[in-house]
Amino acid sequence: MDLTRWVNNNDIVPRVPPTWLGYRHTGVRFYINTYGKIRRMTKRQRTKDRWRGFLHGLKEGKIDHFSDHSIARYVDHIADAVEEATTSRGA
């Protein structure tokens, strides 16, 4: 059974300890983009999206790396994705 791991845009916790220290996360990553949508993205696309989220956070007076760590944000985004998937299947 594969482990599942969620990453909400700039949440700092899933990125520590850093890979340059030799640490590697395991499991299947599900990435939640700046707009709260679960997306498969290349490393380049994630980098662009993280900058977008960071700049958006600054405009709102927040530090995106910390505000994205909120469990409520994770729950809301995942619940929205489940609802969207259920609706699109006509269930």
C-alpha positions in Angstrom: 0.0 0.0 0.0 1.4 3.4 -1.0 1.4 6.2 1.5 -0.4 9.4 0.6 1.0 12.8 1.3 -0.6 16.1 0.8 1.2 19.4 0.0 -0.7 22.7 0.1 1.2 25.1 -2.2 3.8 26.8 0.0 3.2 24.9 3.3 6.7 24.8 4.7 6.4 21.7 6.8 6.4 19.2 3.9 9.6 20.7 2.7 11.6 20.2 5.9 14.1 18.8 6.4 15.4 20.0 3.0 16.5 17.6 0.3 20.0 19.1 0.3 20.5 17.4 3.7 19.7 14.1 2.0 16.1 13.7 3.2 13.5 12.3 0.8 9.8 12.2 1.4 8.0 9.0 0.5 4.5 8.2 -0.7 2.3 9.5 -3.4 2.2 13.3 -3.3 -1.0 15.2 -4.0 -0.3 18.9 -4.6 -2.9 21.6 -3.9 -2.2 24.6 -6.0 -2.5 28.3 -5.2 -6.2 28.2 -6.2 -7.0 25.2 -3.9 -7.2 22.7 -6.7 -5.5 19.3 -6.6 -3.2 19.2 -9.6 -0.4 17.1 -11.1 2.4 19.4 -12.0 6.0 19.3 -13.1 8.7 20.7 -10.9 8.8 23.8 -13.0 5.0 24.3 -12.8 5.1 23.8 -9.0 7.8 26.4 -8.7 5.8 28.9 -10.8 2.7 28.1 -8.7 4.6 28.6 -5.4 5.8 32.0 -6.5 2.2 32.9 -7.5 1.0 31.8 -4.0 3.8 33.6 -2.3 3.1 36.9 -4.1 -0.7 36.5 -3.5 0.0 36.0 0.2 2.1 39.1 0.4 -0.7 41.1 -1.2 -3.0 39.8 1.6 -0.4 40.6 4.3 0.3 36.9 5.0 3.4 34.7 4.9 2.1 32.0 2.5 4.6 29.4 3.9 2.8 29.5 7.3 -0.8 30.3 6.3 -0.7 27.3 3.9 0.1 25.0 6.8 -3.4 25.5 8.3 -5.2 22.2 8.6 -8.4 24.0 7.9 -7.1 24.9 4.4 -6.1 21.3 3.7 -9.5 20.1 4.8 -11.4 22.7 2.8 -9.4 22.1 -0.4 -9.7 18.3 -0.2 -13.4 18.4 0.6 -13.9 20.7 -2.4 -12.0 18.3 -4.6 -14.1 15.4 -3.4 -17.3 17.3 -4.0 -16.2 18.4 -7.4 -15.3 14.8 -8.4 -18.6 13.5 -7.1 -20.6 16.1 -8.9 -18.7 15.6 -12.2 -19.5 11.8 -12.0 -23.2 12.6 -11.5 -23.4 10.8 -8.2 
